[in-house]
């Protein structure tokens, strides 16, 4: 049962919040193209990319480091979760941060920010390259091969549920802002919808995407490294990327194999280099 605990739990939270969003009328004006991008992104991650990385990770360990296979199987579960969750989340902070700072890596991550709304549907919305290169997925695959599979499942459960909870349009965290001490502690320790919405927002007259709030589950990395911004529960007016190009579904999901027909899009060319004529 524990082998599928992360999938079952994340799916349950995803469906529950999705139903709440539907009942609240959130999807009445939902763009069908965006919905297709979201659903295909989830499917390709769950059915192709993640299983592929687990398989390849196991193959690498067994081929290059056979002595490490199941080497840590006797590690206590609590310690194992700590050894998987904390380093993996730390890796994600820097990977995500560089995904906004480095233009070539932004091209892999940009699809996640093309949605003009927040909802559970965009939780796993990414171009295929972003997940294939994601360090914590490979780290989890290696740790699974070394005998810490249960710890990886629980860690994936924590980050997966957190990811869904932080992308939903349901402002469940606003109650925290009525308790100053609790708010002060939690918003510096873990990522909340309020802080993550600030990450997805378009602010200012220049329309630049905020370079802040990169944490996946733990927000403490942003607090330590100076990228934290606390909106105090005030939601942004606008989400997405500035001067939104009209990219087709294929280019958002599978660039650079498929190109955008919008010449102003960075997905209109296969180059990873900066282009002053296209939107960062």
MARTI-562755 format. One line per 8 residues: number of its first residue (from 1); their letters; for each residue x, y, z of N, C-alpha, C. Coordinates in pm, 1 decimal. Example, Ala and Ser with C-alpha at 12.3 -4.5 7.8 and 13.67 -1.06 7.14 Angstrom:
MARTI-562755
1> as> 1319.0 -569.0 780.0 1230.0 -450.0 780.0 1320.0 -330.0 780.0 ~ 1285.0 -225.0 708.0 1367.0 -106.0 714.0 1290.0 3.0 787.0 .
END
This chain:
MARTI-562755
1> xxxxxxxx> 82.5 -121.0 0.0 0.0 0.0 0.0 85.7 125.8 0.0 ~ 197.3 121.1 75.5 278.9 241.5 88.3 344.9 277.8 -44.6 ~ 362.6 178.1 -133.0 425.3 204.9 -262.6 342.1 301.4 -346.0 ~ 212.8 307.0 -320.1 123.8 394.8 -396.3 61.8 504.7 -309.2 ~ 113.0 519.5 -188.6 56.3 616.4 -95.0 63.8 758.0 -148.5 ~ 176.6 795.4 -208.8 192.0 931.2 -259.7 94.4 960.0 -372.2 ~ 81.0 865.9 -465.4 -10.0 884.5 -578.6 -155.3 894.5 -532.6 ~ -195.1 804.1 -443.5 -333.1 802.4 -394.6 -366.0 930.7 -319.1 .
9> xxxxxxxx> -277.1 972.5 -229.8 -302.5 1089.3 -145.3 -303.5 1218.7 -225.5 ~ -204.3 1235.2 -314.1 -197.2 1356.3 -395.6 -319.2 1364.7 -486.7 ~ -359.0 1250.7 -543.6 -476.6 1247.9 -630.9 -602.8 1285.4 -553.9 ~ -615.2 1233.9 -431.2 -733.1 1262.3 -348.8 -743.7 1411.4 -317.3 ~ -631.8 1473.6 -276.5 -631.4 1616.9 -246.8 -658.1 1696.9 -373.9 ~ -599.2 1652.7 -484.1 -617.8 1718.5 -613.0 -765.5 1719.2 -652.6 ~ -829.9 1603.4 -643.0 -971.0 1590.9 -680.6 -1059.7 1672.1 -587.3 ~ -1033.6 1665.0 -456.2 -1113.7 1738.2 -358.2 -1110.8 1888.4 -385.5 .
17> xxxxxxxx> -991.6 1943.1 -401.3 -980.3 2086.2 -427.4 -1035.1 2122.1 -565.1 ~ -1018.6 2030.9 -661.0 -1074.0 2054.7 -793.9 -1225.3 2063.9 -791.4 ~ -1289.4 1975.6 -713.7 -1435.0 1978.7 -699.7 -1479.8 2109.1 -634.9 ~ -1407.0 2152.3 -532.5 -1440.2 2279.1 -466.4 -1429.5 2394.4 -565.4 ~ -1325.5 2393.3 -647.4 -1308.9 2498.7 -747.5 -1421.1 2496.9 -851.4 ~ -1463.6 2375.9 -889.8 -1574.2 2364.0 -985.5 -1703.4 2417.7 -925.5 ~ -1732.5 2378.7 -800.7 -1854.3 2424.4 -734.7 -1854.3 2575.8 -714.3 ~ -1734.5 2631.0 -700.0 -1723.1 2776.3 -682.5 -1732.2 2850.9 -815.3 .
25> xxxxxxxx> -1746.6 2774.7 -925.4 -1760.1 2837.4 -1056.4 -1630.4 2883.3 -1117.0 ~ -1519.1 2830.9 -1066.1 -1389.0 2879.6 -1110.6 -1362.4 2846.9 -1257.2 ~ -1412.2 2734.0 -1305.9 -1377.4 2689.0 -1439.9 -1476.8 2732.0 -1548.2 ~ -1569.6 2818.2 -1515.4 -1669.3 2859.8 -1613.6 -1607.9 2929.9 -1733.8 ~ -1501.1 3003.0 -1711.4 -1435.3 3074.8 -1819.9 -1297.6 3017.1 -1849.9 ~ -1280.5 2889.7 -1814.7 -1149.9 2826.0 -1832.2 -1117.9 2805.1 -1979.8 ~ -996.5 2837.2 -2017.7 -950.3 2820.5 -2154.3 -926.0 2671.8 -2182.4 ~ -989.5 2619.3 -2287.9 -977.8 2476.5 -2318.2 -835.1 2437.2 -2353.3 .
33> xxxxxxxx> -763.1 2528.1 -2417.3 -624.2 2498.8 -2451.2 -540.2 2484.8 -2324.9 ~ -561.3 2572.9 -2228.6 -489.2 2563.4 -2102.0 -522.6 2433.2 -2030.7 ~ -648.4 2395.2 -2032.8 -691.0 2272.1 -1967.9 -622.8 2151.4 -2031.4 ~ -610.7 2152.7 -2163.3 -543.9 2043.1 -2232.6 -395.8 2035.6 -2194.3 ~ -330.3 2152.1 -2187.2 -189.3 2156.6 -2146.6 -173.3 2098.7 -2007.1 ~ -262.3 2136.0 -1916.1 -254.6 2087.8 -1778.1 -271.8 1936.5 -1770.1 ~ -373.8 1884.1 -1835.9 -404.6 1741.1 -1827.8 -295.8 1656.2 -1892.7 ~ -246.6 1699.9 -2007.3 -140.8 1624.5 -2074.6 -12.3 1629.1 -1992.7 .
41> xxxxxxxx> 15.7 1743.6 -1929.3 134.7 1756.4 -1844.4 131.1 1655.4 -1730.3 ~ 15.5 1645.0 -1665.8 -0.2 1550.3 -1555.5 19.5 1407.7 -1604.6 ~ -41.4 1375.8 -1718.9 -34.3 1240.1 -1773.1 109.0 1202.1 -1811.4 ~ 180.2 1292.8 -1878.3 314.4 1257.5 -1923.0 411.5 1245.1 -1805.4 ~ 388.1 1321.0 -1699.5 472.2 1307.7 -1580.5 446.5 1174.1 -1511.3 ~ 319.2 1142.4 -1487.6 283.1 1022.9 -1412.2 307.4 893.3 -1488.4 ~ 283.3 895.3 -1619.6 286.9 771.2 -1697.5 417.7 747.6 -1772.3 ~ 492.7 854.0 -1799.7 612.8 838.9 -1881.1 739.5 886.6 -1810.0 .
49> xxxxxxxx> 741.9 1013.9 -1773.2 866.2 1073.8 -1724.2 909.8 1017.5 -1589.2 ~ 819.9 1018.4 -1490.3 859.0 969.5 -1357.8 896.6 822.6 -1358.7 ~ 815.6 732.8 -1419.9 857.8 591.7 -1427.8 989.8 574.6 -1501.7 ~ 1010.0 655.4 -1607.4 1134.3 647.3 -1683.0 1255.0 685.6 -1599.7 ~ 1241.8 791.2 -1518.6 1352.4 834.2 -1432.8 1380.9 730.2 -1324.3 ~ 1276.3 672.4 -1267.3 1295.8 567.2 -1166.4 1370.2 449.3 -1227.0 ~ 1330.2 409.6 -1348.4 1396.8 298.3 -1416.7 1542.8 331.1 -1446.8 ~ 1567.0 449.8 -1502.5 1703.1 488.6 -1539.0 1790.5 506.4 -1415.7 .
57> xxxxxxxx> 1731.2 561.3 -1309.0 1807.5 577.8 -1185.4 1852.1 444.3 -1129.7 ~ 1761.8 346.8 -1132.3 1796.5 213.4 -1085.4 1902.1 148.1 -1172.5 ~ 1891.5 171.1 -1304.1 1988.9 114.5 -1396.9 2127.7 174.2 -1375.0 ~ 2132.9 304.3 -1350.7 2261.6 370.9 -1326.6 2328.0 318.8 -1199.7 ~ 2250.1 309.8 -1092.5 2305.7 261.9 -965.6 2352.2 117.4 -977.6 ~ 2269.1 31.0 -1034.7 2304.7 -111.0 -1044.8 2422.6 -136.1 -1137.9 ~ 2438.4 -49.1 -1239.7 2546.0 -67.8 -1336.7 2677.7 -6.7 -1290.8 ~ 2670.8 114.4 -1236.3 2792.6 186.0 -1200.2 2832.1 171.3 -1053.6 .
65> xxxxxxxx> 2732.2 155.0 -967.8 2760.0 143.9 -824.2 2683.9 26.2 -763.5 ~ 2711.4 -95.0 -808.1 2635.1 -212.0 -761.3 2640.4 -234.3 -610.4 ~ 2747.5 -189.5 -547.7 2759.3 -207.9 -402.4 2659.6 -122.0 -324.5 ~ 2601.2 -21.3 -391.2 2506.9 67.7 -323.8 2362.1 18.9 -332.0 ~ 2335.8 -82.0 -413.5 2199.9 -133.0 -427.8 2148.7 -185.8 -293.8 ~ 2038.5 -126.6 -245.5 1974.6 -163.0 -118.4 2068.0 -143.5 2.2 ~ 2169.7 -61.8 -14.2 2268.7 -41.4 91.8 2208.0 24.8 215.3 ~ 2105.9 109.1 196.6 2048.6 182.8 308.3 1908.6 133.7 345.9 .
73> xxxxxxxx> 1880.5 9.3 314.5 1747.3 -46.5 339.8 1712.6 -52.0 487.7 ~ 1813.7 -59.8 572.6 1789.8 -69.4 717.1 1779.7 66.7 785.7 ~ 1790.0 174.9 709.5 1781.1 309.7 766.6 1643.0 332.7 827.0 ~ 1634.3 378.5 953.0 1502.7 408.3 1012.8 1422.8 501.7 923.2 ~ 1292.7 477.5 915.5 1208.5 550.9 821.0 1212.9 701.1 842.9 ~ 1208.5 746.3 967.6 1207.8 889.1 996.4 1336.2 955.6 946.7 ~ 1448.4 888.8 971.3 1576.8 942.5 924.4 1580.8 940.8 771.7 ~ 1525.9 834.3 713.8 1522.9 823.0 568.9 1442.9 935.3 504.8 .
81> xxxxxxxx> 1328.4 967.2 563.1 1245.6 1076.1 510.6 1322.0 1207.9 516.7 ~ 1391.0 1230.1 627.0 1470.7 1352.7 640.6 1579.2 1358.0 533.5 ~ 1646.0 1244.8 508.6 1756.0 1240.7 412.7 1708.8 1255.7 268.4 ~ 1582.4 1225.3 244.5 1527.6 1240.7 109.5 1460.9 1376.9 92.8 ~ 1375.2 1412.6 187.2 1293.7 1532.5 174.3 1375.2 1661.6 177.8 ~ 1459.6 1676.6 277.3 1532.0 1803.5 295.3 1632.4 1830.6 182.8 ~ 1723.8 1736.3 151.6 1814.7 1763.1 39.1 1741.3 1779.5 -93.9 ~ 1635.5 1698.8 -115.0 1560.1 1709.6 -239.4 1493.4 1844.3 -253.6 .
89> xxxxxxxx> 1435.8 1894.0 -145.3 1370.2 2024.2 -149.3 1471.6 2136.7 -167.5 ~ 1589.1 2120.4 -108.2 1696.3 2218.7 -123.5 1742.5 2223.7 -269.3 ~ 1754.5 2106.3 -331.8 1790.5 2100.8 -473.8 1685.9 2172.7 -558.6 ~ 1559.1 2150.0 -524.3 1452.5 2210.1 -603.5 1455.1 2361.9 -591.7 ~ 1485.8 2414.4 -474.5 1492.2 2559.6 -458.2 1590.2 2619.9 -558.4 ~ 1710.6 2563.0 -565.7 1811.7 2619.6 -653.7 1781.1 2592.7 -800.9 ~ 1726.3 2476.4 -828.4 1685.6 2445.1 -966.9 1576.7 2541.7 -1012.1 ~ 1477.9 2563.4 -926.8 1367.5 2654.0 -958.9 1417.9 2798.1 -970.1 .
97> xxxxxxxx> 1502.7 2836.9 -879.0 1554.6 2973.7 -882.4 1633.8 2998.6 -1010.4 ~ 1719.1 2903.9 -1046.9 1796.9 2919.8 -1170.0 1707.1 2909.9 -1292.8 ~ 1592.8 2842.9 -1278.3 1496.2 2836.6 -1386.3 1436.5 2971.8 -1419.9 ~ 1448.9 3066.6 -1327.7 1403.5 3203.8 -1351.9 1520.3 3297.8 -1382.7 ~ 1637.9 3263.8 -1333.7 1753.7 3351.4 -1352.0 1829.8 3323.3 -1481.0 ~ 1831.3 3197.4 -1523.7 1903.1 3160.3 -1645.5 1804.2 3147.2 -1760.6 ~ 1821.3 3223.3 -1865.0 1724.0 3224.7 -1973.3 1711.2 3089.2 -2042.8 ~ 1821.5 3015.2 -2056.8 1811.8 2885.7 -2124.4 1730.5 2786.8 -2041.5 .
105> xxxxxxxx> 1737.9 2796.2 -1907.8 1660.4 2707.4 -1823.1 1516.0 2757.3 -1808.9 ~ 1497.9 2889.7 -1821.0 1361.7 2946.5 -1819.4 1278.7 2888.8 -1933.9 ~ 1341.9 2861.9 -2045.6 1268.8 2805.7 -2158.5 1209.4 2669.1 -2126.0 ~ 1269.1 2596.4 -2034.2 1215.0 2468.0 -1990.7 1100.2 2486.5 -1891.3 ~ 1105.5 2594.0 -1813.9 1010.7 2614.1 -1704.0 894.8 2706.2 -1740.3 ~ 909.8 2782.0 -1847.3 815.9 2888.9 -1882.1 670.9 2842.7 -1891.5 ~ 645.7 2721.1 -1940.4 509.2 2671.6 -1957.4 430.5 2676.5 -1827.1 ~ 497.7 2653.7 -1715.7 429.6 2654.4 -1585.7 370.5 2790.9 -1554.3 .
113> xxxxxxxx> 427.5 2896.1 -1609.9 384.0 3032.1 -1579.5 294.8 3094.3 -1686.1 ~ 259.7 3018.5 -1789.3 177.5 3076.5 -1895.4 29.5 3082.3 -1858.1 ~ -10.5 3013.9 -1752.2 -150.2 3021.0 -1709.7 -178.8 3156.3 -1645.1 ~ -291.4 3214.8 -1680.3 -328.7 3345.4 -1624.8 -413.1 3331.0 -1498.2 ~ -427.3 3208.7 -1448.9 -504.4 3182.8 -1327.0 -429.0 3086.5 -1237.2 ~ -473.0 3079.5 -1111.7 -420.6 2981.6 -1017.8 -528.3 2876.7 -993.3 ~ -490.6 2750.2 -999.9 -583.0 2640.5 -968.9 -501.9 2513.1 -951.9 ~ -566.0 2407.5 -901.7 -495.6 2280.6 -885.6 -447.9 2227.0 -1020.1 .
121> xxxxxxxx> -514.8 2266.6 -1129.2 -481.5 2213.7 -1260.0 -340.8 2249.9 -1305.3 ~ -284.8 2360.4 -1257.2 -152.4 2401.5 -1303.7 -40.9 2348.5 -1213.4 ~ -75.9 2267.2 -1114.1 22.6 2217.3 -1017.9 138.7 2145.2 -1085.8 ~ 109.5 2070.3 -1192.4 212.8 1991.4 -1259.8 225.6 2030.2 -1407.0 ~ 195.4 2153.5 -1435.5 200.3 2206.2 -1572.4 344.0 2244.1 -1607.0 ~ 408.6 2167.4 -1694.3 548.2 2193.9 -1729.8 579.2 2142.3 -1870.1 ~ 678.0 2203.1 -1933.0 738.7 2146.8 -2052.6 813.3 2019.6 -2012.3 ~ 816.6 1919.9 -2096.8 873.5 1789.4 -2063.2 1017.3 1799.6 -2011.8 .
129> xxxxxxxx> 1094.6 1894.5 -2063.2 1235.6 1905.1 -2025.4 1254.4 1940.0 -1877.6 ~ 1161.4 2017.9 -1823.9 1174.8 2062.0 -1686.2 1177.2 1943.2 -1590.6 ~ 1087.7 1847.0 -1612.8 1082.6 1729.4 -1526.5 1197.1 1632.4 -1554.4 ~ 1234.1 1617.7 -1679.3 1343.5 1526.9 -1713.4 1473.7 1570.5 -1646.8 ~ 1493.5 1701.1 -1633.7 1617.4 1754.4 -1573.8 1604.2 1783.4 -1424.4 ~ 1487.5 1759.5 -1364.7 1464.1 1796.0 -1225.3 1551.9 1712.8 -1130.6 ~ 1641.3 1775.0 -1056.1 1738.4 1699.6 -975.1 1677.0 1612.8 -866.7 ~ 1568.8 1659.0 -799.2 1515.1 1578.3 -690.7 1445.3 1452.3 -738.8 .
137> xxxxxxxx> 1398.6 1451.3 -864.1 1341.0 1328.5 -919.0 1449.4 1222.7 -937.4 ~ 1563.7 1263.8 -988.1 1676.0 1171.5 -1003.6 1731.3 1129.3 -867.9 ~ 1738.5 1223.3 -775.9 1784.8 1192.4 -639.9 1693.1 1088.1 -576.2 ~ 1562.8 1105.3 -590.7 1467.6 1009.7 -537.0 1482.5 873.4 -601.4 ~ 1508.3 870.7 -732.4 1528.1 743.9 -802.8 1651.9 671.7 -751.1 ~ 1760.1 746.6 -729.6 1882.1 686.3 -677.1 1859.6 632.2 -535.2 ~ 1793.1 710.7 -453.1 1768.4 668.8 -314.7 1676.1 547.0 -308.8 ~ 1583.5 537.9 -402.0 1496.6 420.5 -409.4 1578.9 296.2 -438.0 .
145> xxxxxxxx> 1670.7 305.5 -530.7 1756.7 192.1 -565.5 1847.7 152.5 -450.2 ~ 1878.3 248.7 -364.0 1965.5 220.3 -250.9 1889.0 174.7 -127.5 ~ 1759.1 147.2 -146.1 1682.7 85.9 -37.8 1596.2 178.2 43.8 ~ 1575.9 301.0 -2.0 1497.2 397.5 75.2 1366.7 432.7 3.5 ~ 1308.4 332.4 -59.1 1186.7 352.8 -136.2 1071.1 408.7 -55.6 ~ 1050.7 358.7 66.7 940.0 407.3 149.4 960.8 553.9 186.6 ~ 1083.8 589.5 216.3 1114.0 729.3 250.0 1089.1 819.6 129.4 ~ 1120.3 770.9 9.7 1097.1 848.1 -112.1 947.7 867.4 -134.2 .
153> xxxxxxxx> 868.5 763.3 -111.1 723.4 772.9 -128.5 665.0 877.2 -33.6 ~ 705.7 873.5 92.3 652.7 968.6 190.8 697.2 1110.3 157.5 ~ 820.7 1127.0 116.8 871.2 1259.3 80.1 797.4 1313.5 -41.5 ~ 771.9 1226.0 -138.7 696.4 1265.9 -257.2 553.9 1303.5 -219.7 ~ 499.1 1231.9 -123.1 365.5 1263.9 -72.8 362.5 1404.6 -14.5 ~ 460.5 1437.1 67.4 466.9 1568.9 132.0 477.8 1680.3 28.6 ~ 573.1 1666.4 -63.2 593.4 1772.3 -162.8 478.4 1778.0 -263.2 ~ 423.1 1661.2 -297.2 312.8 1658.0 -393.4 187.3 1723.2 -339.8 .
161> xxxxxxxx> 151.0 1689.8 -215.6 33.8 1751.2 -153.1 56.5 1900.9 -135.5 ~ 177.4 1937.1 -93.1 209.5 2078.4 -76.7 198.8 2154.1 -208.3 ~ 244.4 2091.9 -315.5 237.7 2154.7 -447.9 93.4 2182.5 -490.0 ~ 5.3 2084.9 -466.3 -135.9 2102.2 -500.8 -200.9 2208.6 -412.7 ~ -174.3 2203.3 -283.2 -234.0 2298.8 -189.7 -191.4 2442.1 -219.0 ~ -70.8 2459.9 -271.9 -20.4 2595.2 -296.3 -63.2 2653.8 -429.8 ~ -113.8 2570.4 -520.1 -158.4 2620.2 -650.1 -309.8 2638.9 -658.3 ~ -382.9 2586.9 -559.5 -528.4 2595.0 -565.9 -579.3 2738.8 -555.5 .
169> xxxxxxxx> -697.5 2760.5 -612.8 -762.1 2891.3 -601.8 -833.3 2906.3 -467.7 ~ -836.2 2798.7 -388.6 -897.3 2802.1 -255.6 -797.7 2863.8 -157.6 ~ -832.5 2975.1 -99.4 -741.1 3046.9 -8.9 -750.0 2990.4 133.2 ~ -708.1 2866.7 147.2 -721.5 2799.0 276.7 -627.0 2855.4 382.6 ~ -522.8 2924.5 341.3 -424.1 2973.4 437.3 -460.3 3108.0 500.3 ~ -569.1 3169.2 454.1 -600.8 3302.8 505.8 -634.8 3303.4 654.1 ~ -680.5 3188.2 702.8 -710.0 3181.7 846.5 -584.0 3200.2 929.4 ~ -468.6 3164.6 871.0 -342.1 3179.4 942.5 -308.9 3325.6 968.9 .
177> xxxxxxxx> -359.1 3414.3 882.8 -327.0 3556.2 894.9 -406.8 3625.4 1004.7 ~ -493.5 3547.2 1070.4 -565.0 3598.5 1186.8 -489.1 3569.6 1316.0 ~ -384.1 3486.3 1304.4 -304.5 3448.1 1421.4 -160.9 3491.5 1395.7 ~ -122.2 3609.8 1436.9 8.5 3667.9 1401.7 128.9 3578.3 1429.4 ~ 132.7 3515.9 1547.0 248.9 3433.8 1581.9 258.3 3311.8 1490.8 ~ 145.4 3243.9 1471.5 142.8 3126.5 1384.6 178.9 3164.4 1242.0 ~ 124.5 3275.3 1194.8 154.7 3322.6 1060.7 303.3 3351.2 1045.2 ~ 360.6 3419.1 1142.1 501.1 3458.3 1136.2 591.2 3336.2 1123.5 .
185> xxxxxxxx> 559.4 3231.9 1199.7 642.4 3111.2 1199.1 623.6 3031.5 1070.2 ~ 497.8 3003.0 1036.8 470.1 2915.3 924.0 510.7 2975.2 789.9 ~ 486.9 3104.6 770.8 517.1 3161.8 639.9 667.3 3174.1 615.2 ~ 747.3 3159.8 717.3 892.9 3158.3 699.9 948.5 3017.3 691.2 ~ 865.7 2920.3 725.1 911.2 2781.3 726.6 864.9 2703.4 603.7 ~ 737.1 2717.1 566.5 683.4 2640.2 454.5 616.5 2731.6 351.3 ~ 608.9 2681.3 228.8 542.3 2756.9 122.5 391.0 2752.3 143.0 ~ 325.3 2866.3 129.0 181.0 2878.1 144.6 120.6 2934.3 15.8 .
193> xxxxxxxx> -10.9 2917.1 -6.4 -72.4 2972.9 -127.4 -43.4 3120.7 -147.1 ~ -45.3 3197.1 -39.0 -23.3 3340.4 -49.0 114.7 3373.6 -105.1 ~ 218.0 3308.6 -52.7 353.8 3336.2 -99.0 377.4 3278.9 -239.0 ~ 313.4 3167.0 -268.7 333.9 3109.3 -402.0 256.8 3186.0 -508.8 ~ 143.4 3242.9 -472.6 71.7 3326.8 -569.4 154.7 3448.9 -605.6 ~ 228.3 3499.8 -509.8 316.9 3612.6 -539.0 422.8 3571.8 -640.8 ~ 464.2 3446.6 -634.9 563.6 3395.1 -730.3 506.6 3388.4 -872.1 ~ 378.9 3359.6 -884.5 315.4 3346.2 -1016.2 264.1 3479.1 -1071.7 .
201> xxxxxxxx> 271.1 3582.7 -992.8 209.6 3709.1 -1032.2 294.7 3789.4 -1128.3 ~ 226.5 3877.0 -1203.5 294.3 3976.8 -1285.6 276.3 4109.6 -1214.2 ~ 387.5 4170.1 -1173.5 381.5 4294.3 -1097.2 450.9 4407.0 -1171.7 ~ 406.4 4529.4 -1145.0 477.4 4647.9 -1191.3 451.7 4684.2 -1335.8 ~ 483.9 4808.1 -1372.1 461.0 4857.3 -1507.5 546.9 4787.6 -1612.4 ~ 661.9 4729.4 -1571.3 748.1 4661.6 -1667.8 702.6 4518.9 -1693.0 ~ 607.2 4469.4 -1612.6 551.6 4336.9 -1634.7 646.9 4222.8 -1610.5 ~ 752.2 4246.3 -1536.3 850.1 4140.7 -1512.2 797.5 4038.0 -1411.9 .
209> xxxxxxxx> 838.6 3914.7 -1430.9 802.0 3808.4 -1338.4 886.4 3822.6 -1212.4 ~ 825.9 3818.2 -1093.8 902.3 3832.0 -969.9 1008.3 3723.0 -953.7 ~ 1126.0 3762.3 -916.5 1235.1 3668.6 -891.7 1240.2 3638.0 -742.4 ~ 1139.1 3569.5 -693.6 1128.2 3545.6 -549.6 1036.3 3427.5 -521.1 ~ 1038.9 3380.2 -396.3 950.2 3273.6 -347.2 962.0 3146.9 -432.0 ~ 1082.6 3088.4 -431.0 1110.4 2972.3 -515.6 1092.5 2838.5 -444.7 ~ 1074.7 2839.4 -313.7 1064.8 2714.1 -239.8 951.4 2625.7 -288.2 ~ 971.8 2493.2 -280.9 867.2 2399.3 -318.8 780.8 2366.8 -197.7 .
217> xxxxxxxx> 838.4 2303.0 -97.0 765.2 2276.7 27.3 816.2 2367.6 138.8 ~ 947.5 2367.3 159.2 1006.9 2453.9 261.8 1031.0 2593.7 206.1 ~ 981.5 2692.6 277.7 1002.5 2832.1 239.2 1127.2 2888.7 307.0 ~ 1183.7 2810.3 396.8 1298.8 2857.9 474.0 1418.6 2887.5 383.6 ~ 1425.9 2819.5 268.8 1536.0 2847.2 176.4 1526.9 2990.7 124.3 ~ 1406.1 3036.7 93.3 1387.3 3174.9 49.4 1421.4 3271.8 160.8 ~ 1384.9 3234.6 283.7 1413.5 3319.6 399.3 1563.5 3334.7 419.8 ~ 1636.8 3223.9 406.2 1781.6 3224.4 428.5 1855.9 3297.5 317.2 .
225> xxxxxxxx> 1816.4 3272.1 192.5 1892.7 3322.8 78.5 1837.4 3452.9 19.5 ~ 1746.7 3517.5 91.1 1704.0 3651.8 55.5 1609.1 3663.0 -62.5 ~ 1535.7 3556.9 -92.6 1440.7 3563.9 -203.2 1295.6 3557.4 -153.8 ~ 1274.0 3580.4 -25.1 1139.7 3572.5 32.3 1066.7 3705.9 20.0 ~ 938.1 3697.8 -16.9 851.1 3815.7 -14.0 718.6 3773.1 46.6 ~ 672.4 3848.9 144.0 553.9 3812.1 219.5 437.0 3903.6 182.8 ~ 343.2 3854.1 103.8 230.3 3937.4 60.3 121.8 3953.1 166.0 ~ 134.4 3878.3 277.7 39.6 3889.3 388.9 -105.3 3861.3 346.4 .
233> xxxxxxxx> -122.6 3763.1 257.2 -257.2 3723.6 219.2 -321.6 3808.2 112.0 ~ -251.3 3909.1 62.9 -306.4 3994.3 -43.1 -275.5 3932.2 -179.4 ~ -377.0 3881.3 -247.1 -357.2 3813.3 -374.3 -325.7 3911.2 -486.3 ~ -242.3 3870.0 -582.0 -209.2 3954.7 -697.7 -331.3 3979.3 -785.6 ~ -324.2 4083.6 -863.9 -431.7 4117.0 -956.6 -419.3 4035.6 -1085.2 ~ -296.4 4007.5 -1125.9 -272.4 3941.7 -1254.5 -168.4 3831.5 -1241.0 ~ -193.6 3720.2 -1309.5 -99.7 3608.2 -1310.9 -51.9 3583.1 -1453.6 ~ 60.1 3512.5 -1464.7 108.2 3473.8 -1596.5 238.9 3540.6 -1633.1 .
241> xxxxxxxx> 265.7 3548.2 -1762.6 387.7 3611.4 -1811.5 349.7 3737.4 -1890.7 ~ 436.7 3836.3 -1893.9 404.3 3960.4 -1964.6 394.5 3938.9 -2114.8 ~ 306.0 4014.4 -2178.6 289.7 4008.6 -2324.2 270.6 3864.9 -2371.4 ~ 173.3 3797.9 -2310.5 151.2 3654.9 -2332.8 140.2 3617.6 -2481.1 ~ 235.4 3540.2 -2533.7 226.4 3494.3 -2672.8 115.5 3389.2 -2687.4 ~ 69.9 3368.5 -2809.5 -33.1 3269.1 -2836.3 31.9 3138.5 -2879.8 ~ 89.5 3069.2 -2783.6 156.4 2942.6 -2811.6 54.7 2830.3 -2827.5 ~ 82.0 2737.9 -2917.4 -4.4 2621.7 -2930.3 29.4 2519.1 -2822.6 .
249> xxxxxxxx> -53.9 2418.0 -2810.9 -37.7 2317.5 -2706.5 94.7 2242.6 -2721.0 ~ 125.9 2201.3 -2842.6 245.8 2121.1 -2866.3 373.5 2195.0 -2829.7 ~ 381.6 2323.9 -2862.0 503.9 2398.7 -2831.6 521.6 2418.4 -2681.6 ~ 413.5 2436.7 -2608.1 424.5 2452.2 -2463.9 470.2 2323.1 -2396.5 ~ 421.1 2211.1 -2446.3 452.6 2082.6 -2383.6 582.7 2021.1 -2432.9 ~ 610.5 2035.5 -2566.2 719.4 1958.8 -2625.0 817.8 2041.8 -2704.7 ~ 826.9 2173.9 -2674.4 935.1 2250.8 -2734.0 1065.8 2188.0 -2686.4 ~ 1169.4 2176.6 -2768.1 1190.8 2236.6 -2900.0 1153.3 2146.5 -3018.1 .
257> xxxxxxxx> 1088.3 2031.7 -2992.3 1045.9 1945.7 -3103.3 933.5 2010.0 -3183.7 ~ 847.4 2087.4 -3114.4 738.6 2159.0 -3180.5 753.3 2307.8 -3149.8 ~ 734.9 2390.9 -3251.0 755.8 2534.4 -3235.8 623.1 2610.3 -3233.0 ~ 626.7 2726.7 -3168.4 510.5 2814.0 -3163.9 497.0 2889.0 -3296.2 ~ 373.0 2912.9 -3334.9 347.7 2989.1 -3456.5 350.7 3139.5 -3430.9 ~ 358.5 3176.8 -3303.4 367.5 3317.6 -3267.5 514.2 3359.7 -3271.7 ~ 550.2 3445.4 -3365.8 690.1 3484.3 -3384.6 747.7 3558.8 -3265.4 ~ 661.3 3611.8 -3177.3 709.4 3684.1 -3059.2 737.0 3591.6 -2941.0 .
265> xxxxxxxx> 711.3 3464.7 -2957.9 732.4 3368.7 -2849.7 874.4 3313.1 -2852.3 ~ 929.8 3285.4 -2735.6 1061.9 3222.3 -2729.6 1054.2 3077.4 -2777.0 ~ 932.5 3024.7 -2789.0 914.8 2889.5 -2841.3 902.1 2888.1 -2994.0 ~ 920.5 3002.6 -3056.6 913.3 3009.8 -3202.7 1043.4 2963.8 -3267.3 ~ 1149.8 2953.0 -3186.7 1279.0 2907.0 -3235.5 1329.7 2794.3 -3145.7 ~ 1419.0 2713.1 -3198.4 1473.3 2601.3 -3120.9 1593.1 2642.3 -3036.5 ~ 1639.7 2763.4 -3051.2 1757.2 2810.5 -2978.6 1726.9 2831.5 -2830.3 ~ 1825.6 2797.3 -2745.3 1816.0 2822.5 -2602.3 1877.9 2957.1 -2565.5 .
273> xxxxxxxx> 1935.7 3024.3 -2663.4 2003.1 3150.7 -2637.6 1904.1 3264.9 -2625.6 ~ 1950.0 3374.0 -2563.0 1866.4 3492.9 -2545.0 1836.2 3557.0 -2680.3 ~ 1712.6 3605.0 -2691.6 1669.8 3674.6 -2811.7 1593.5 3797.5 -2770.8 ~ 1645.9 3914.2 -2799.0 1585.0 4039.2 -2753.5 1447.4 4063.2 -2814.6 ~ 1415.6 3992.8 -2922.8 1287.0 4015.5 -2989.4 1175.3 3931.3 -2929.9 ~ 1210.3 3836.7 -2841.4 1107.7 3749.6 -2784.3 1093.5 3772.0 -2634.8 ~ 980.2 3727.6 -2580.7 947.9 3753.2 -2440.1 1025.9 3662.8 -2346.9 ~ 1091.3 3721.0 -2250.0 1162.9 3641.6 -2149.6 1063.5 3574.3 -2058.7 .
END
